[in-house]
Amino acid sequence: MKIRSYSVLDRDACLQILDGNTPEFFIPRDRDDFANFLDQLPGPYYIVEKARTIAACGGWAMDDDQIAALTWGMVRRDLHRQGIGRFLLHHRLNAIRDDGHARHVRIRTVQLVQGFYEREGFEVVEVVPNGYGEGLDRVTMTLGRNHER
């Protein structure tokens, strides 16, 4: 596996990853939000390649409160549970640590992947039932500054 910065040439492949994870992890209206996000990136965004194909994408952006928010992380549906998401997460956490401006890292995700982030040291700070849509709770989790990767 290798990781590199996002290019506009990756846009369609990233949208296909989202489509493949809908409706289990995303809702249909997320597609337009994600497309707009890709067109106006608020921070670094990365592509994971495996066997010369795009396997995953995800990034991060700083907010005004010295919190680095993990943004739109996802793995191609047929490649789940192969360590690709962990590889991408660790790359993002290392980039945030190297940047040196964040006090905390935040992720807003769904309950279906909450356990993944808990195993990586994140703690739940808020749960909004059906916060993303019917059956998809919005789970906000944080990780302190001293978390090493």
Contacts in CASP RR format, 6 or more apart in sequence:
PFRMAT RR
TARGET T0000
AUTHOR 0000-0000-0000
METHOD contacts of the structure
MODEL  1
MKIRSYSVLDRDACLQILDGNTPEFFIPRDRDDFANFLDQLPGPYYIVEK
ARTIAACGGWAMDDDQIAALTWGMVRRDLHRQGIGRFLLHHRLNAIRDDG
HARHVRIRTVQLVQGFYEREGFEVVEVVPNGYGEGLDRVTMTLGRNHER
1 48 0 8 1.000
1 49 0 8 1.000
1 50 0 8 1.000
1 55 0 8 1.000
1 84 0 8 1.000
1 87 0 8 1.000
2 48 0 8 1.000
2 49 0 8 1.000
3 46 0 8 1.000
3 47 0 8 1.000
3 48 0 8 1.000
3 49 0 8 1.000
3 87 0 8 1.000
3 88 0 8 1.000
3 91 0 8 1.000
4 46 0 8 1.000
4 47 0 8 1.000
4 49 0 8 1.000
5 44 0 8 1.000
5 45 0 8 1.000
5 46 0 8 1.000
5 47 0 8 1.000
6 14 0 8 1.000
6 38 0 8 1.000
6 41 0 8 1.000
6 45 0 8 1.000
6 46 0 8 1.000
6 47 0 8 1.000
6 57 0 8 1.000
7 47 0 8 1.000
8 38 0 8 1.000
10 47 0 8 1.000
10 54 0 8 1.000
10 57 0 8 1.000
11 35 0 8 1.000
11 38 0 8 1.000
11 39 0 8 1.000
13 47 0 8 1.000
13 54 0 8 1.000
13 57 0 8 1.000
14 34 0 8 1.000
14 38 0 8 1.000
14 47 0 8 1.000
14 54 0 8 1.000
14 57 0 8 1.000
15 31 0 8 1.000
15 34 0 8 1.000
15 35 0 8 1.000
15 38 0 8 1.000
16 76 0 8 1.000
17 54 0 8 1.000
17 56 0 8 1.000
17 57 0 8 1.000
17 74 0 8 1.000
17 75 0 8 1.000
17 76 0 8 1.000
17 77 0 8 1.000
18 26 0 8 1.000
18 30 0 8 1.000
18 31 0 8 1.000
18 34 0 8 1.000
18 72 0 8 1.000
18 74 0 8 1.000
19 31 0 8 1.000
20 76 0 8 1.000
20 77 0 8 1.000
21 74 0 8 1.000
21 75 0 8 1.000
21 77 0 8 1.000
22 28 0 8 1.000
22 30 0 8 1.000
22 31 0 8 1.000
24 112 0 8 1.000
25 74 0 8 1.000
25 110 0 8 1.000
25 112 0 8 1.000
25 113 0 8 1.000
25 136 0 8 1.000
26 34 0 8 1.000
26 74 0 8 1.000
26 132 0 8 1.000
27 132 0 8 1.000
27 133 0 8 1.000
27 136 0 8 1.000
30 132 0 8 1.000
34 72 0 8 1.000
37 71 0 8 1.000
37 72 0 8 1.000
38 45 0 8 1.000
42 61 0 8 1.000
42 71 0 8 1.000
43 59 0 8 1.000
43 60 0 8 1.000
43 61 0 8 1.000
43 62 0 8 1.000
43 71 0 8 1.000
44 59 0 8 1.000
44 60 0 8 1.000
44 61 0 8 1.000
44 92 0 8 1.000
44 95 0 8 1.000
45 57 0 8 1.000
45 58 0 8 1.000
45 59 0 8 1.000
45 71 0 8 1.000
45 72 0 8 1.000
46 57 0 8 1.000
46 58 0 8 1.000
46 59 0 8 1.000
46 88 0 8 1.000
46 91 0 8 1.000
46 92 0 8 1.000
47 54 0 8 1.000
47 56 0 8 1.000
47 57 0 8 1.000
48 54 0 8 1.000
48 55 0 8 1.000
48 56 0 8 1.000
48 57 0 8 1.000
48 75 0 8 1.000
48 84 0 8 1.000
48 85 0 8 1.000
48 87 0 8 1.000
48 88 0 8 1.000
49 55 0 8 1.000
50 79 0 8 1.000
50 84 0 8 1.000
54 76 0 8 1.000
55 75 0 8 1.000
55 76 0 8 1.000
55 79 0 8 1.000
55 84 0 8 1.000
56 73 0 8 1.000
56 74 0 8 1.000
56 75 0 8 1.000
56 76 0 8 1.000
56 79 0 8 1.000
56 84 0 8 1.000
56 85 0 8 1.000
56 87 0 8 1.000
56 88 0 8 1.000
57 72 0 8 1.000
57 73 0 8 1.000
57 74 0 8 1.000
57 88 0 8 1.000
58 70 0 8 1.000
58 71 0 8 1.000
58 72 0 8 1.000
58 73 0 8 1.000
58 74 0 8 1.000
58 88 0 8 1.000
58 92 0 8 1.000
59 70 0 8 1.000
59 71 0 8 1.000
59 72 0 8 1.000
59 73 0 8 1.000
59 92 0 8 1.000
60 68 0 8 1.000
60 69 0 8 1.000
60 70 0 8 1.000
60 71 0 8 1.000
60 92 0 8 1.000
60 95 0 8 1.000
60 96 0 8 1.000
60 105 0 8 1.000
61 68 0 8 1.000
61 69 0 8 1.000
61 71 0 8 1.000
62 68 0 8 1.000
62 69 0 8 1.000
62 99 0 8 1.000
62 101 0 8 1.000
62 102 0 8 1.000
63 69 0 8 1.000
65 103 0 8 1.000
66 101 0 8 1.000
66 102 0 8 1.000
66 103 0 8 1.000
66 104 0 8 1.000
67 102 0 8 1.000
67 103 0 8 1.000
67 104 0 8 1.000
67 105 0 8 1.000
67 106 0 8 1.000
67 142 0 8 1.000
68 96 0 8 1.000
68 99 0 8 1.000
68 101 0 8 1.000
68 102 0 8 1.000
68 104 0 8 1.000
68 105 0 8 1.000
68 106 0 8 1.000
69 105 0 8 1.000
69 106 0 8 1.000
69 107 0 8 1.000
69 108 0 8 1.000
70 89 0 8 1.000
70 92 0 8 1.000
70 105 0 8 1.000
70 106 0 8 1.000
70 107 0 8 1.000
73 85 0 8 1.000
73 88 0 8 1.000
75 84 0 8 1.000
75 85 0 8 1.000
75 88 0 8 1.000
76 84 0 8 1.000
85 116 0 8 1.000
86 116 0 8 1.000
86 120 0 8 1.000
89 120 0 8 1.000
90 149 0 8 1.000
93 105 0 8 1.000
93 143 0 8 1.000
93 147 0 8 1.000
93 149 0 8 1.000
94 149 0 8 1.000
96 102 0 8 1.000
96 105 0 8 1.000
97 148 0 8 1.000
97 149 0 8 1.000
102 145 0 8 1.000
103 144 0 8 1.000
103 145 0 8 1.000
104 142 0 8 1.000
104 143 0 8 1.000
104 144 0 8 1.000
104 145 0 8 1.000
105 122 0 8 1.000
105 142 0 8 1.000
105 143 0 8 1.000
105 144 0 8 1.000
105 147 0 8 1.000
106 140 0 8 1.000
106 141 0 8 1.000
106 142 0 8 1.000
106 143 0 8 1.000
107 117 0 8 1.000
107 122 0 8 1.000
107 140 0 8 1.000
107 141 0 8 1.000
107 142 0 8 1.000
107 143 0 8 1.000
108 138 0 8 1.000
108 139 0 8 1.000
108 140 0 8 1.000
108 141 0 8 1.000
109 117 0 8 1.000
109 138 0 8 1.000
109 139 0 8 1.000
109 141 0 8 1.000
110 132 0 8 1.000
110 136 0 8 1.000
110 137 0 8 1.000
110 138 0 8 1.000
110 139 0 8 1.000
111 127 0 8 1.000
111 136 0 8 1.000
111 137 0 8 1.000
111 139 0 8 1.000
112 136 0 8 1.000
114 124 0 8 1.000
114 139 0 8 1.000
114 141 0 8 1.000
117 141 0 8 1.000
118 124 0 8 1.000
118 141 0 8 1.000
120 143 0 8 1.000
121 143 0 8 1.000
121 147 0 8 1.000
122 141 0 8 1.000
122 142 0 8 1.000
122 143 0 8 1.000
123 141 0 8 1.000
123 142 0 8 1.000
123 143 0 8 1.000
124 139 0 8 1.000
124 140 0 8 1.000
124 141 0 8 1.000
125 140 0 8 1.000
125 141 0 8 1.000
125 142 0 8 1.000
126 138 0 8 1.000
126 139 0 8 1.000
126 140 0 8 1.000
127 137 0 8 1.000
127 138 0 8 1.000
127 139 0 8 1.000
127 140 0 8 1.000
128 137 0 8 1.000
128 138 0 8 1.000
129 137 0 8 1.000
130 136 0 8 1.000
130 137 0 8 1.000
131 137 0 8 1.000
131 138 0 8 1.000
132 138 0 8 1.000
END
